[in-house]
């Protein structure tokens, strides 16, 4: 079963100004990757392979040290 975010991303027309993202911090992704487009390191939080669009970015949250 597809995740809701992937279903919505497929329904939005290209050029609509919507920037899809994954729950684990990857911004500007395309829906589910299939076949030769699958890159094991590029997944959403549900471990579903996704595709990076040309302006994709990854966000990293660092924890503050306790000292």
N, C-alpha and C positions, 0 to 999 in steps of 0.2 A: 504494500500500500504506500502511495506517495504521501510525503508530508505536506501539510497545508501550504507552507511557504513555497515549495516547488510547484504545486498546482497553480498558485497565484502568479508566480513568476512566468509560467508558460502562457497564462491568459493575458498578460499585459503586452500590448503591442510594442515593437521596437521603436525607439525614439519618443516614448511617452514621458521620459524624464524621471522614471522610477529607477531607483538604485537597489537591486536585490542584494541581500546579504545572508550569510549563514549565522547560526546561533553561536558559533565559536570564533567569530571575529573576522571573517573574510568578507570584504565589501566588494560589490559589483561582480557577482557570479552569474553564470547562466544556469538553467535548470540541469537536472541530472545528466551526467556524462555517461555515454555508452560506447561500447566497442573500442576502437583505437583511441578515442578521446579520454579514456579513463586514466587518470594519474593517481596512484594509490595515496599520495601525500595530500591530495586536494579533496577533502571530504567535508560535509557539513556535520553538525553535532550528532546526527543519526547514522553517521558512517556511510552516507550515500555519496558516491563520487560526484563532484560538481566541476564545472568548467570556469576558468578565470576569463573574464572579459578583458579587453585591452587596458582598461584603467583600474584593474583590480588592486586591492591593497589588503594587507593583513594587519590586524590590531593585536597588540600583545599587552596584557595587563600584568604588571609586575607587582608582587607583594612587597609591602614595606617591611623592612627588618624590624624586629622587636627591640633592638638596642640602639 
